């Protein structure tokens, strides 16, 4: 049987189950990554497991999100993360060294490996033919402890690339075209695997732009073959020895297929509100722009930054416009500096920031009220920038720099000759910045630094036999984790303090939610399609759980958020008949008698009673595996694993 690349890598790591799309299976995890917005909780969970050292081949902890030190909280968390890494045998990348995904790709990525990360954009690793999957912090902690990662085997969506990108069209336009065609739910349940002759024309970092934003399609991950382009990238990073050729068998069959002729693409832009609201830049010219930001985890590379720098040569940015550069890594920045790019950028009026996520997670760089911001970031959910009712457009570096020069949305093809950028034969890199794991005997001597804002992981009781609660909030489609628990420099510093961060749950939708949860001693929430899309933010599950939410009902759930709900002991239920969504109103009381018994018996449906003047009954689906049910009944996956490990 001819196999896809996805199947080959999965089968090499299977420890439980088989390659049967839709069936549950467990895989070994070679590498993990965490970032500081999710890592603190991950290491609190790792500590609760009581392990002495990690069991993965390699794990890395990155500080890249919460870089602002407006008070002590972020700085305290950075020390906690560093000492935790030293205690457990984890590489530690300090603030300013870069965003997790580009740095991991540069220093640790290797074809054929599995990578589990507590960040939804872990799919970036697919540029090096790795299976990189975003997950909640608890799943990552368990992987570090040596436990398999369980998931439903995805189907494989093959995308054939032909042709070659024209000048002023970039890899960002490829993934925006995928979003235009398939939307934010188009990849749900799939690995997106790119193949075809057009792949050869894309560098490894261009591929990373595409695999990174596969998360916006809802895909489990995205994947490119390992070829000479992969080898060239690793050679430049001084790591050619980890390269190996990997690709799908010729004639491999995919569950779904699309084809993109790179030659026919034009510059695209995602309009405010959603990454799939995509149109050609030529269709929306002339919109006034006040801010442009280039960089982050998706357009982080030497190539992207040098295209911008050379386009700006001999020019200055539009008067009154703010152009900011967020290099993806110190590695990229130092190589741009060696090539003279930083002088070109600063001379044109750009501000060069430290390497990190920054405005992508709402950590500074908020746009002015009522103005347009053009960003090369992966997401533009309303309010994510830190400015309510913002107008954030997503675009390529080429389109972004055109806006910076003209002060308006502009088709970059009008700028003239396309600048030529030659990759250096060998990159400057400095591995001494990353703190390596200590020898095993030295780890036990490390004292993990804690302060009052870093609190232990809470104890969660088992699921009660029956459930009765108030619908505290009813929401529409495509609710993101930013809606559930916002990011930004006001809230994320509480990420290691569950009681503190829970106060902000659903704040953007209802500022009274946490207070009403307390007065009603918990309850439930109702959502529409694709509930919980966006980041892998585990806090979006643990904060509602801390407030007493034990049940969520939606038309459908995003993959990572559903897994996080199960891990935290929250029951995710879906409507058997989507029309029943209309029957439920906020403040209704819903009863689920014998909820625990129904889960134990393995039933796939449960009848809910709406306690109205004229009571109504609706049927809800229970799309849960035996492992999922065990976790929910126990009050969360951590309780299950702690019990099992205590009996070993």
C-alpha positions as CSV (number, residue, x, y, z in Angstrom):
1,X,0.0,0.0,0.0
2,X,1.4,3.4,-1.0
3,X,1.5,5.7,2.0
4,X,1.3,9.4,2.6
5,X,4.1,11.1,4.6
6,X,1.7,11.6,7.5
7,X,0.9,7.9,7.7
8,X,4.6,7.0,7.6
9,X,5.6,9.3,10.5
10,X,2.5,8.3,12.6
11,X,3.0,4.6,12.1
12,X,6.7,4.9,13.2
13,X,5.4,6.4,16.5
14,X,2.2,4.4,17.2
15,X,2.2,2.6,20.6
16,X,-1.6,2.1,20.9
17,X,-4.0,1.5,18.1
18,X,-3.5,1.6,14.3
19,X,-3.6,4.0,11.4
20,X,-7.3,4.1,11.0
21,X,-8.6,7.6,10.3
22,X,-11.2,8.6,13.0
23,X,-10.1,6.0,15.5
24,X,-8.3,6.8,18.7
25,X,-4.6,6.0,18.9
26,X,-1.6,6.8,21.0
27,X,1.8,8.0,19.7
28,X,5.1,8.5,21.4
29,X,6.4,12.1,21.5
30,X,10.0,12.7,20.7
31,X,10.1,16.5,21.5
32,X,8.0,19.0,23.4
33,X,7.9,22.8,23.5
34,X,6.2,25.2,25.9
35,X,6.0,29.0,25.9
36,X,5.6,31.2,28.9
37,X,1.9,32.0,28.4
38,X,1.1,28.3,28.8
39,X,4.3,26.9,30.2
40,X,3.8,28.0,33.8
41,X,0.6,25.9,34.1
42,X,2.3,23.0,32.3
43,X,5.1,22.9,34.8
44,X,2.7,23.2,37.7
45,X,1.0,20.1,36.3
46,X,4.4,18.4,35.8
47,X,5.2,19.1,39.4
48,X,1.8,17.6,40.5
49,X,2.8,14.4,38.7
50,X,5.8,14.1,41.0
51,X,8.4,13.2,38.3
52,X,12.1,13.8,38.7
53,X,13.2,14.3,35.1
54,X,11.6,14.4,31.7
55,X,11.4,11.2,29.5
56,X,11.3,12.8,26.0
57,X,14.4,12.9,23.7
58,X,14.3,16.7,24.0
59,X,12.1,19.3,25.6
60,X,12.4,23.1,25.4
61,X,10.9,26.0,27.3
62,X,10.6,29.4,25.6
63,X,9.9,32.8,27.0
64,X,8.4,34.7,24.0
65,X,4.9,35.9,24.8
66,X,4.8,37.8,28.1
67,X,8.0,39.9,27.6
68,X,6.8,43.2,29.1
69,X,7.9,43.7,32.6
70,X,5.4,46.3,33.7
71,X,5.5,44.9,37.2
72,X,7.0,41.8,39.0
73,X,4.6,39.1,37.7
74,X,6.2,38.3,34.3
75,X,9.7,38.6,35.7
76,X,8.7,36.2,38.5
77,X,7.3,33.7,36.1
78,X,10.4,33.8,34.0
79,X,12.5,32.8,37.0
80,X,10.0,30.1,37.8
81,X,10.2,28.8,34.2
82,X,14.0,28.9,34.2
83,X,14.4,27.0,37.4
84,X,11.7,24.5,36.5
85,X,13.6,23.8,33.2
86,X,16.8,23.3,35.2
87,X,15.1,21.0,37.6
88,X,13.5,18.7,35.1
89,X,16.2,18.6,32.3
90,X,14.7,21.0,29.8
91,X,16.4,23.5,27.4
92,X,15.5,27.1,28.4
93,X,15.3,29.9,25.8
94,X,15.3,33.2,27.7
95,X,13.3,36.4,26.9
96,X,14.5,38.1,23.7
97,X,16.0,34.9,22.2
98,X,13.0,34.5,19.9
99,X,9.5,33.0,19.3
100,X,9.3,29.3,20.2
101,X,8.5,28.0,16.7
102,X,11.3,29.6,14.6
103,X,13.9,29.0,17.4
104,X,12.9,25.4,17.7
105,X,13.0,25.0,13.9
106,X,16.5,26.5,13.8
107,X,18.1,24.7,16.7
108,X,16.2,21.5,17.4
109,X,13.8,20.5,14.6
110,X,14.6,17.3,12.7
111,X,12.7,15.4,9.9
112,X,10.5,12.5,11.0
113,X,10.2,13.5,14.7
114,X,7.0,14.1,16.6
115,X,6.7,17.4,18.5
116,X,3.9,18.3,21.0
117,X,3.7,21.9,22.0
118,X,1.5,23.9,24.3
119,X,0.9,26.4,21.5
120,X,-1.5,25.9,18.6
121,X,1.1,27.0,16.1
122,X,3.4,24.1,16.9
123,X,2.3,23.0,13.4
124,X,5.1,25.2,12.1
125,X,7.5,22.3,12.6
126,X,5.8,20.6,9.6
127,X,8.1,22.7,7.4
128,X,10.9,20.3,8.4
129,X,8.7,17.2,7.9
130,X,7.9,16.9,11.6
131,X,4.5,16.0,13.0
132,X,4.1,19.1,15.1
133,X,0.8,19.2,17.1
134,X,-0.5,21.9,19.3
135,X,-2.1,20.7,22.6
136,X,-3.1,21.8,26.1
137,X,-0.4,22.1,28.7
138,X,-1.5,18.9,30.6
139,X,-1.0,16.8,27.4
140,X,2.4,18.3,27.0
141,X,3.3,17.7,30.7
142,X,2.2,14.0,30.3
143,X,4.3,13.7,27.2
144,X,7.3,15.0,29.1
145,X,6.6,12.4,31.8
146,X,6.8,9.7,29.2
147,X,3.0,9.1,28.6
148,X,1.7,8.6,25.0
149,X,-0.3,11.4,23.4
150,X,-3.8,10.2,22.4
151,X,-5.7,11.6,19.5
152,X,-8.2,10.6,16.8
153,X,-6.1,9.7,13.7
154,X,-6.7,12.5,11.3
155,X,-7.6,12.1,7.6
156,X,-5.0,13.5,5.2
157,X,-5.8,16.5,3.0
158,X,-3.3,16.5,0.1
159,X,-2.6,19.9,-1.5
160,X,-0.7,19.7,-4.7
161,X,1.5,22.7,-5.5
162,X,2.6,23.5,-9.0
163,X,4.3,26.4,-10.6
164,X,6.4,29.1,-8.9
165,X,5.4,32.3,-7.0
166,X,5.7,35.5,-9.0
167,X,7.6,38.6,-7.7
168,X,5.7,40.3,-4.9
169,X,3.7,37.2,-4.1
170,X,4.8,35.1,-1.1
171,X,4.1,32.0,1.0
172,X,1.7,34.1,3.1
173,X,-0.5,34.4,0.0
174,X,-0.5,30.6,-0.3
175,X,-2.0,30.0,3.1
176,X,-4.3,33.0,2.7
177,X,-5.5,31.3,-0.5
178,X,-6.1,28.1,1.5
179,X,-8.1,30.1,4.0
180,X,-10.1,31.8,1.3
181,X,-11.0,28.5,-0.2
182,X,-11.7,26.4,2.9
183,X,-12.3,28.7,5.8
184,X,-11.4,28.4,9.5
185,X,-13.1,25.0,9.7
186,X,-11.8,23.6,6.4
187,X,-8.9,21.6,8.0
188,X,-10.8,20.2,11.0
189,X,-10.0,16.5,11.4
190,X,-7.2,16.6,8.8
191,X,-3.5,16.8,8.4
192,X,-2.8,19.1,5.5
193,X,0.1,17.5,3.5
194,X,1.7,19.6,0.7
195,X,3.2,17.8,-2.3
196,X,3.9,18.3,-6.0
197,X,6.6,20.1,-8.1
198,X,5.8,23.5,-6.6
199,X,7.2,22.4,-3.2
200,X,10.8,22.6,-4.5
201,X,10.5,26.3,-5.2
202,X,9.6,27.1,-1.6
203,X,12.4,27.5,1.1
204,X,12.0,25.9,4.5
205,X,11.0,29.2,6.1
206,X,8.4,29.9,3.4
207,X,7.0,26.4,4.1
208,X,7.0,27.4,7.8
209,X,4.7,30.4,7.1
210,X,2.2,27.9,5.5
211,X,2.4,25.2,8.2
212,X,2.2,27.8,11.0
213,X,-1.2,29.2,9.7
214,X,-2.5,25.7,9.1
215,X,-3.8,26.2,12.7
216,X,-6.1,28.9,11.3
217,X,-7.7,26.2,9.1
218,X,-8.4,24.1,12.2
219,X,-6.1,21.3,11.0
220,X,-4.4,18.9,13.4
221,X,-1.2,19.9,11.7
222,X,0.4,20.6,8.3
223,X,3.3,18.9,6.7
224,X,5.9,19.3,3.9
225,X,8.3,16.6,2.7
226,X,12.0,16.7,3.7
227,X,14.0,17.4,0.5
228,X,17.0,19.4,-0.6
229,X,15.3,22.6,0.5
230,X,15.1,21.2,4.0
231,X,18.7,20.1,3.9
232,X,19.8,23.5,2.8
233,X,18.1,25.1,5.7
234,X,19.6,22.7,8.2
235,X,23.1,23.2,6.6
236,X,22.8,26.9,7.0
237,X,22.0,26.4,10.7
238,X,25.0,24.0,11.2
239,X,22.8,21.0,11.7
240,X,22.9,19.1,8.4
241,X,23.6,15.8,10.3
242,X,20.0,15.6,11.4
243,X,18.6,15.7,7.9
244,X,17.0,12.7,6.3
245,X,14.9,12.6,3.1
246,X,11.2,11.9,3.7
247,X,8.2,12.1,1.4
248,X,5.0,10.4,0.5
249,X,5.1,7.4,-1.8
250,X,4.5,8.2,-5.4
251,X,0.9,7.7,-6.1
252,X,-0.2,7.9,-2.4
253,X,-3.9,8.4,-2.0
254,X,-5.3,11.3,0.0
255,X,-8.7,11.5,1.7
256,X,-9.2,14.9,0.1
257,X,-7.3,16.8,-2.6
258,X,-6.8,20.4,-3.7
259,X,-4.4,22.0,-6.1
260,X,-2.8,25.4,-6.1
261,X,-0.9,26.8,-9.1
262,X,1.6,29.2,-7.4
263,X,2.0,31.0,-10.7
264,X,-1.6,32.2,-10.6
265,X,-1.6,33.6,-7.1
266,X,-1.7,37.3,-6.4
267,X,-1.2,39.3,-3.2
268,X,-4.0,38.7,-0.7
269,X,-5.2,40.2,2.5
270,X,-7.5,39.0,5.3
271,X,-10.0,41.6,6.3
272,X,-10.6,42.4,10.0
273,X,-12.3,39.8,12.2
274,X,-11.1,36.5,10.9
275,X,-8.1,35.0,9.0
276,X,-10.5,33.5,6.4
277,X,-12.0,36.8,5.4
278,X,-9.6,36.9,2.4
279,X,-9.7,39.1,-0.7
280,X,-7.1,40.2,-3.2
281,X,-5.3,43.4,-2.2
282,X,-6.1,44.8,-5.6
283,X,-9.8,44.7,-4.6
284,X,-9.4,46.9,-1.5
285,X,-6.9,49.6,-2.5
286,X,-6.5,52.9,-0.9
287,X,-7.6,52.1,2.7
288,X,-5.7,54.4,5.0
289,X,-3.2,52.6,7.3
290,X,-1.8,53.9,10.6
291,X,0.3,50.9,11.8
292,X,2.3,48.1,10.1
293,X,3.9,45.3,12.1
294,X,6.1,42.7,10.4
295,X,7.4,39.5,12.0
296,X,6.1,37.1,14.7
297,X,6.0,33.3,14.5
298,X,4.7,33.3,10.9
299,X,6.8,35.7,8.9
300,X,9.9,35.6,11.1
301,X,12.7,34.8,8.7
302,X,15.8,36.4,7.3
303,X,14.2,36.3,3.8
304,X,11.0,38.1,5.0
305,X,12.9,40.8,6.9
306,X,15.4,41.4,4.2
307,X,12.7,41.8,1.5
308,X,11.2,44.5,3.7
309,X,14.6,46.1,4.3
310,X,15.6,46.2,0.6
311,X,12.2,47.5,-0.4
312,X,12.7,50.4,2.0
313,X,16.2,51.2,0.7
314,X,16.3,54.9,-0.2
315,X,12.8,55.4,1.1
316,X,11.1,56.5,4.3
317,X,7.8,55.3,5.7
318,X,4.7,57.3,5.2
319,X,4.5,60.4,7.6
320,X,2.6,59.5,10.8
321,X,2.6,55.8,10.2
322,X,4.2,53.4,12.8
323,X,6.3,50.6,11.3
324,X,7.4,48.0,13.8
325,X,9.6,44.9,13.2
326,X,9.3,41.9,15.5
327,X,12.1,39.4,14.4
328,X,11.1,35.8,15.0
329,X,14.5,35.0,16.5
330,X,17.8,36.6,17.6
331,X,19.3,34.3,14.9
332,X,17.3,36.0,12.1
333,X,18.0,39.5,13.5
334,X,21.7,39.0,13.8
335,X,21.9,37.7,10.2
336,X,19.8,40.6,9.0
337,X,22.2,42.9,10.8
338,X,25.2,41.3,9.2
339,X,23.6,41.9,5.7
340,X,23.0,45.6,6.5
341,X,19.3,45.2,6.9
342,X,18.8,46.8,10.3
343,X,20.4,50.0,9.1
344,X,18.0,50.1,6.1
345,X,15.0,49.5,8.4
346,X,15.9,52.1,11.0
347,X,17.0,54.6,8.4
348,X,13.5,54.3,6.8
349,X,11.8,55.0,10.1
350,X,11.1,51.4,11.4
351,X,11.3,50.5,15.0
352,X,13.0,47.2,15.7
353,X,11.7,45.4,18.7
354,X,13.1,42.4,20.7
355,X,12.5,39.0,19.2
356,X,9.1,37.8,20.4
357,X,5.4,37.6,19.9
358,X,4.5,41.0,21.4
359,X,1.5,42.5,19.6
360,X,0.5,39.1,18.2
361,X,-0.8,38.1,21.6
362,X,-1.8,41.6,22.6
363,X,1.3,42.2,24.6
364,X,1.8,45.9,23.6
365,X,1.7,47.4,20.1
366,X,-2.1,48.0,20.3
367,X,-3.3,50.2,17.4
368,X,-4.8,53.6,17.9
369,X,-8.6,53.9,18.2
370,X,-10.4,53.7,14.9
371,X,-7.3,53.1,12.8
372,X,-6.2,50.3,10.5
373,X,-3.3,48.0,11.4
374,X,-1.7,45.8,8.7
375,X,0.2,42.8,10.3
376,X,2.0,39.7,9.1
377,X,0.6,37.9,12.1
378,X,-1.5,34.6,12.0
379,X,-4.7,35.9,13.7
380,X,-6.9,39.0,13.6
381,X,-9.7,38.1,15.9
382,X,-11.5,41.3,17.0
383,X,-10.0,42.8,20.1
384,X,-6.9,40.5,20.2
385,X,-4.6,43.4,19.4
386,X,-5.5,45.1,22.7
387,X,-7.8,47.7,21.1
388,X,-11.5,47.0,21.2
389,X,-13.2,47.2,17.8
390,X,-9.8,47.1,16.1
391,X,-9.3,46.9,12.3
392,X,-6.5,44.4,11.8
393,X,-5.6,43.2,8.3
394,X,-3.4,40.1,7.8
395,X,-0.9,40.3,4.9
396,X,2.4,39.2,3.6
397,X,5.6,41.2,4.3
398,X,5.5,42.4,0.7
399,X,2.0,43.8,1.1
400,X,2.8,45.1,4.6
401,X,5.8,47.1,3.5
402,X,3.9,48.5,0.5
403,X,1.3,49.9,3.0
404,X,4.2,51.3,5.2
405,X,5.6,53.2,2.2
406,X,2.3,54.5,0.8
407,X,0.2,54.9,4.0
408,X,-2.6,52.9,2.4
409,X,-3.4,49.3,1.4
410,X,-1.5,48.9,-1.8
411,X,-0.8,46.1,-4.2
412,X,2.9,45.6,-3.8
413,X,3.3,44.8,-7.5
414,X,3.0,48.5,-8.1
415,X,6.3,49.1,-6.3
416,X,8.5,48.3,-9.3
417,X,11.4,45.8,-9.4
418,X,11.3,43.1,-6.8
419,X,14.4,43.1,-4.5
420,X,16.7,40.2,-4.8
421,X,17.6,38.5,-1.5
422,X,20.3,35.8,-1.3
423,X,20.3,33.5,1.7
424,X,23.7,33.4,3.3
425,X,25.6,30.1,2.9
426,X,25.8,29.8,6.7
427,X,23.9,31.6,9.3
428,X,25.3,33.2,12.4
429,X,23.9,31.4,15.4
430,X,24.7,31.5,19.1
431,X,23.7,28.4,21.0
432,X,25.2,29.7,24.3
433,X,22.1,31.9,24.8
434,X,19.9,28.8,25.4
435,X,20.5,27.1,28.8
436,X,21.0,23.4,28.2
437,X,19.8,20.7,30.6
438,X,21.8,20.0,33.7
439,X,23.3,16.5,34.3
440,X,20.8,14.3,36.0
441,X,22.6,14.3,39.4
442,X,22.6,18.1,39.4
443,X,18.9,18.6,38.7
444,X,17.7,17.5,42.1
445,X,19.8,20.3,43.7
446,X,17.9,23.0,41.9
447,X,15.4,24.9,43.9
448,X,12.4,26.0,41.9
449,X,11.8,29.7,42.5
450,X,8.2,30.6,43.5
451,X,6.5,33.7,44.6
452,X,2.9,34.3,45.8
453,X,1.5,34.8,42.3
454,X,2.6,31.2,41.4
455,X,0.0,28.9,43.0
456,X,-0.3,25.1,43.0
457,X,-2.5,23.4,40.5
458,X,-6.0,23.2,42.1
459,X,-7.6,19.9,43.2
460,X,-10.7,19.1,41.2
461,X,-13.4,16.7,42.6
462,X,-15.0,13.9,40.5
463,X,-18.1,14.5,38.4
464,X,-21.3,14.5,40.4
465,X,-23.9,11.8,39.7
466,X,-26.3,14.2,38.2
467,X,-26.1,17.8,37.0
468,X,-28.5,20.8,37.2
469,X,-27.4,24.2,36.3
470,X,-28.2,27.6,34.9
471,X,-27.2,28.6,31.4
472,X,-24.9,31.5,32.4
473,X,-24.0,32.5,28.8
474,X,-25.2,31.7,25.3
475,X,-22.9,32.5,22.4
476,X,-22.8,32.3,18.6
477,X,-20.4,30.6,16.2
478,X,-16.6,30.7,16.1
479,X,-16.1,31.7,19.7
480,X,-12.3,31.9,20.2
481,X,-10.2,31.2,23.2
482,X,-9.6,34.9,23.3
483,X,-13.3,35.4,23.9
484,X,-13.3,32.8,26.7
485,X,-10.1,34.1,28.4
486,X,-8.5,37.1,26.8
487,X,-4.8,37.5,26.3
488,X,-2.9,40.8,26.7
489,X,-0.6,42.4,29.3
490,X,-3.4,43.0,31.8
491,X,-4.6,39.4,32.1
492,X,-1.8,37.0,31.1
493,X,0.5,37.9,34.0
494,X,-2.0,35.9,36.1
495,X,-1.5,32.7,34.1
496,X,0.3,30.9,37.0
497,X,-2.5,32.0,39.4
498,X,-5.7,30.1,38.5
499,X,-7.9,31.9,41.0
500,X,-6.6,35.3,39.8
501,X,-6.9,34.7,36.1
502,X,-10.4,33.1,36.5
503,X,-11.8,36.5,37.3
504,X,-11.4,37.5,33.7
505,X,-13.3,34.5,32.2
506,X,-15.6,35.6,29.3
507,X,-14.9,39.2,30.3
508,X,-15.1,40.4,26.7
509,X,-18.6,39.0,26.3
510,X,-20.0,39.5,29.8
511,X,-18.1,41.4,32.5
512,X,-20.4,39.9,35.2
513,X,-19.8,36.2,34.2
514,X,-17.3,35.3,37.0
515,X,-19.5,37.0,39.6
516,X,-22.6,35.2,38.4
517,X,-20.7,31.9,38.4
518,X,-19.9,32.4,42.1
519,X,-23.4,33.3,43.0
520,X,-24.9,30.3,41.2
521,X,-22.1,27.9,42.3
522,X,-21.3,27.1,38.7
523,X,-23.5,26.2,35.8
524,X,-23.1,25.7,32.1
525,X,-22.5,27.7,28.8
526,X,-23.9,27.2,25.3
527,X,-22.1,27.9,22.1
528,X,-22.5,27.5,18.3
529,X,-20.2,26.1,15.6
530,X,-16.4,25.7,16.1
531,X,-16.6,26.7,19.8
532,X,-13.1,27.3,21.2
533,X,-11.1,28.0,18.0
534,X,-7.8,29.7,18.1
535,X,-5.0,29.3,20.5
536,X,-4.2,26.2,22.6
537,X,-4.7,28.3,25.7
538,X,-5.4,25.7,28.5
539,X,-6.5,28.5,30.8
540,X,-9.7,28.8,28.6
541,X,-10.7,25.4,30.0
542,X,-9.3,25.5,33.5
543,X,-10.7,29.0,34.4
544,X,-14.3,28.0,33.7
545,X,-13.7,24.8,35.6
546,X,-12.3,26.7,38.6
547,X,-15.5,28.8,38.5
548,X,-17.6,25.6,38.7
549,X,-18.6,25.1,35.0
550,X,-19.0,21.3,34.5
551,X,-20.8,21.2,31.2
552,X,-20.5,23.0,27.9
553,X,-23.0,22.5,25.0
554,X,-22.2,23.5,21.5
555,X,-23.0,22.7,17.9
556,X,-19.3,21.7,17.5
557,X,-16.0,22.1,19.3
558,X,-12.5,23.0,18.1
559,X,-10.1,20.1,18.5
560,X,-7.6,21.5,21.1
561,X,-10.3,23.2,23.2
562,X,-12.4,20.1,23.4
563,X,-9.4,18.1,24.5
564,X,-8.6,20.7,27.1
565,X,-12.2,20.6,28.4
566,X,-12.0,16.8,28.8
567,X,-8.6,17.1,30.5
568,X,-10.1,19.5,33.1
569,X,-13.2,17.4,33.7
570,X,-15.7,19.5,31.8
571,X,-18.3,17.5,29.8
572,X,-18.5,18.7,26.1
573,X,-21.9,17.9,24.6
574,X,-23.2,18.6,21.1
575,X,-26.7,19.0,19.8
576,X,-28.2,15.9,18.0
577,X,-30.4,18.4,16.2
578,X,-28.7,21.8,15.6
579,X,-32.2,23.4,15.7
580,X,-32.4,22.7,19.4
581,X,-29.7,25.4,19.9
582,X,-32.5,27.9,19.3
583,X,-34.7,26.4,22.1
584,X,-32.1,27.3,24.8
585,X,-32.0,30.8,26.2
586,X,-29.6,32.4,28.7
587,X,-30.7,31.9,32.3
588,X,-32.6,28.7,31.4
589,X,-32.1,25.9,33.9
590,X,-31.0,22.5,32.4
591,X,-31.0,19.2,34.1
592,X,-28.9,16.2,33.1
593,X,-30.1,13.4,35.5
594,X,-27.8,10.4,35.9
595,X,-25.0,12.2,33.9
596,X,-22.2,10.2,35.5
597,X,-24.0,6.9,35.0
598,X,-24.7,7.7,31.4
599,X,-21.0,8.4,30.8
600,X,-19.9,5.2,32.6
601,X,-22.3,3.1,30.5
602,X,-20.7,4.4,27.4
603,X,-23.9,5.8,25.9
604,X,-23.6,8.2,23.1
605,X,-26.7,10.3,23.8
606,X,-28.2,11.9,26.9
607,X,-31.6,13.6,27.3
608,X,-31.5,17.1,28.8
609,X,-34.5,18.7,30.5
610,X,-35.1,22.4,30.0
611,X,-37.0,23.5,33.1
612,X,-39.3,26.0,31.5
613,X,-43.0,26.7,32.2
614,X,-43.6,24.0,29.6
615,X,-40.6,21.7,30.1
616,X,-38.7,20.7,27.0
617,X,-36.5,17.7,26.3
618,X,-33.6,17.8,23.9
619,X,-31.1,15.1,22.9
620,X,-27.4,15.7,23.2
621,X,-24.5,13.8,21.7
622,X,-21.7,12.4,23.8
623,X,-18.8,12.1,21.4
624,X,-16.3,10.7,23.9
625,X,-13.9,7.8,24.0
626,X,-13.5,5.5,26.9
627,X,-10.4,7.4,28.0
628,X,-12.3,10.7,27.7
629,X,-15.1,9.5,29.9
630,X,-12.6,8.2,32.5
631,X,-11.0,11.6,32.7
632,X,-14.2,13.5,33.1
633,X,-15.6,11.1,35.7
634,X,-12.4,11.4,37.8
635,X,-12.6,15.2,37.7
636,X,-9.8,15.5,35.1
637,X,-7.0,13.7,33.4
638,X,-4.4,14.7,36.0
639,X,-6.4,12.8,38.7
640,X,-6.4,9.7,36.5
641,X,-2.7,9.7,35.7
642,X,-1.7,10.5,39.3
643,X,-3.7,7.5,40.5
644,X,-2.2,5.2,37.8
645,X,1.3,6.3,38.4
646,X,0.9,5.8,42.2
647,X,0.2,2.1,41.6
648,X,3.2,1.5,39.4
